[in-house]
Amino acid sequence: MKIIIPLLLSLYFLPWNLSAHSPDLSSTMLAQQSNNTWVLQVRAALTAFDYVVEDQYGKNAYNTPEEFRQLVLQHVRKNITIHCDNADVAVFKEGRVSLGHETNVTFLITGIAENTKSLNISNTSFSKLPHNQSALMVLKEGYTKKQFILSNDNGHTANLEVGEAEFNLVEASIGKTILPSVSLLFIALALGALSYFFINKKESTLSLIA
């Protein structure tokens, strides 16, 4: 499957780079594809991924960029869960890592039914960074684009009810403080809401996640 990244040109001029050098800021995006598969993308500073990999696996756990990518995939896969209707668990099929000052981790997701009524999304990948906040968006055709915050205050978890045309937070987050940089990150997320991230199976960075 060829990679298709129809990012709006505006994204390149908006402050995505605010998160590129701040390990405390990250983003989590879950986007539906036309065939009812989903794509999950996590973006954060390379320093954030370096910190959590070293904390989880040790300072000498890798010697090459490819080994680092594999550890990043393992770490993120272990720390993200997506529950549907309080029971079914979404399946992570494939993943890849694009390294850079801002590093992107992308997974292909299956197991989210079209008639799902609720989603429980948890991303604790950066929970050991004391001030981490992650901007969460769930993108589905015809649905209002809304943003949520994953932080220490809510256990890096959002319980979402799937309405007729929007996702609603079931339990209000304990913490309401949003850093100004995160607010700017929301703008970029909103403008990129029509962007869907597909998996290129032919790239060397692609790894099968069981």
C-alpha positions in Angstrom: 0.0 0.0 0.0 1.5 3.3 -1.0 1.9 5.9 1.7 -0.5 8.8 1.3 0.1 11.9 3.5 -2.3 14.6 2.2 -1.1 17.1 4.9 -2.4 20.6 4.5 0.4 23.0 3.5 -0.5 25.1 6.5 0.9 22.4 8.8 4.4 23.2 7.7 4.1 26.8 8.9 2.3 26.2 12.1 4.0 25.4 15.5 4.4 21.7 15.3 8.1 22.4 16.2 7.0 23.6 19.6 6.9 19.9 20.6 10.1 19.0 18.7 12.4 20.4 21.4 10.1 20.0 24.5 10.0 16.5 25.9 7.0 17.4 28.0 4.7 17.9 24.9 3.4 15.2 22.7 0.4 14.4 20.5 -1.7 11.3 20.0 -4.0 11.1 16.9 -6.4 8.2 16.0 -7.8 8.6 12.5 -10.3 6.3 10.7 -9.5 5.2 7.1 -12.1 4.4 4.4 -11.9 0.7 4.9 -12.7 1.0 8.7 -9.1 0.4 9.7 -7.5 3.2 11.7 -4.2 4.8 12.0 -2.6 5.8 15.3 0.1 8.4 15.3 2.2 9.6 18.3 4.5 12.6 17.9 7.0 13.8 20.5 10.5 15.2 20.8 13.3 12.7 20.0 14.7 13.5 23.5 11.4 12.2 25.0 11.7 8.9 23.2 15.3 8.7 24.1 14.5 9.2 27.8 11.8 6.6 28.0 13.8 4.0 26.0 16.8 4.5 28.2 14.5 4.3 31.3 12.8 1.2 30.1 15.6 -0.8 28.5 18.8 0.7 29.8 21.6 3.0 28.4 23.2 0.4 26.3 20.1 -1.2 24.9 20.8 -0.3 21.3 23.7 0.4 19.0 22.0 1.5 15.7 19.1 3.7 14.7 17.2 0.6 13.6 17.6 -1.0 17.0 16.4 2.2 18.6 13.3 2.2 16.3 12.4 -1.3 17.4 12.6 -0.3 21.1 10.5 2.7 20.5 7.8 0.6 18.8 7.9 -1.9 21.7 7.7 0.8 24.3 4.8 2.7 22.6 2.9 -0.5 21.8 3.1 -1.6 25.5 1.9 1.8 26.8 -1.1 2.5 24.5 -4.4 0.7 24.9 -7.6 1.3 23.0 -10.8 -0.3 24.4 -14.0 -0.3 22.5 -17.4 -0.5 24.4 -15.5 -1.3 27.6 -14.5 -4.7 26.4 -13.0 -5.2 22.9 -9.4 -4.2 22.5 -8.1 -2.7 19.3 -5.4 -4.6 17.6 -2.0 -3.1 16.6 -1.0 -4.6 13.3 1.9 -2.7 11.9 4.2 0.1 13.1 7.0 2.4 11.9 9.1 5.1 13.3 10.3 8.3 11.6 13.3 9.7 13.5 14.0 13.4 13.7 14.0 16.3 16.3 10.2 15.6 16.2 9.8 11.8 16.0 6.7 10.1 14.7 5.4 6.7 15.6 2.6 5.3 13.4 0.6 2.1 13.8 -2.1 0.5 11.7 -5.1 -0.4 14.0 -7.9 -2.9 13.5 -10.7 -4.1 15.7 -12.7 -0.8 16.1 -16.2 -1.5 14.9 -18.1 1.0 12.9 -20.9 1.0 15.5 -18.6 1.4 18.5 -20.4 3.5 21.2 -17.4 4.3 23.4 -13.6 4.4 23.3 -11.2 4.3 26.2 -7.8 5.6 25.0 -4.7 5.5 27.2 -1.2 6.5 26.3 1.3 6.3 29.2 4.3 6.3 26.9 5.7 9.4 28.6 4.1 9.2 32.0 7.5 9.2 33.7 8.1 12.7 32.4 6.7 14.7 35.3 4.9 17.5 33.3 4.0 15.6 30.2 0.8 16.5 28.4 -0.4 14.9 25.2 -3.0 16.4 22.8 -5.4 13.7 21.8 -7.6 13.8 18.7 -9.9 11.2 17.2 -10.7 11.8 13.6 -13.7 10.2 11.9 -15.5 11.3 8.7 -18.5 13.5 9.4 -17.5 14.0 13.1 -16.7 17.3 14.8 -13.0 17.7 15.4 -12.3 18.0 19.1 -9.2 17.9 21.2 -8.6 16.3 24.6 -5.6 16.3 27.0 -3.9 13.2 28.4 -1.8 14.1 31.5 -0.8 12.8 34.9 -4.1 14.3 36.3 -6.2 11.9 34.4 -3.8 9.0 34.2 -3.1 9.7 30.6 -6.5 8.3 29.8 -9.6 9.6 28.0 -13.0 7.9 28.2 -14.9 9.0 25.1 -18.6 8.5 24.2 -19.3 8.2 20.5 -22.2 10.5 19.7 -24.0 11.0 16.4 -21.4 13.4 15.1 -18.8 14.0 17.8 -16.8 12.4 20.5 -17.6 13.5 24.1 -15.5 13.1 27.2 -17.5 11.0 29.6 -15.5 11.8 32.8 -14.2 15.4 33.0 -10.4 15.6 33.5 -9.2 16.4 36.9 -6.6 18.8 35.6 -7.7 21.6 33.3 -4.4 23.4 32.9 -3.2 23.5 29.3 0.2 24.9 28.5 0.2 27.7 25.9 2.4 25.6 23.7 -0.2 22.8 23.8 -2.9 25.2 22.8 -0.9 26.1 19.7 -0.3 22.5 19.0 -4.1 22.1 18.9 -4.3 24.6 16.1 -2.0 22.5 14.0 -3.9 19.4 14.9 -7.2 21.0 13.9 -5.8 22.1 10.5 -4.5 18.7 9.9 -7.7 16.9 10.8 -8.4 15.7 7.3 -4.9 14.1 7.0 -4.8 10.4 7.2 -1.6 8.5 7.8 -1.2 5.3 5.9 1.4 2.5 6.3 4.0 1.9 3.6 4.7 -1.8 3.9 7.8 -1.5 1.7 9.8 0.9 3.9 12.7 -0.5 5.8 11.4 0.9 9.0 8.2 -1.1 8.9 7.9 -3.7 11.6 5.2 -6.3 12.2 3.5 -5.9 15.5 1.8 -9.1 16.7 
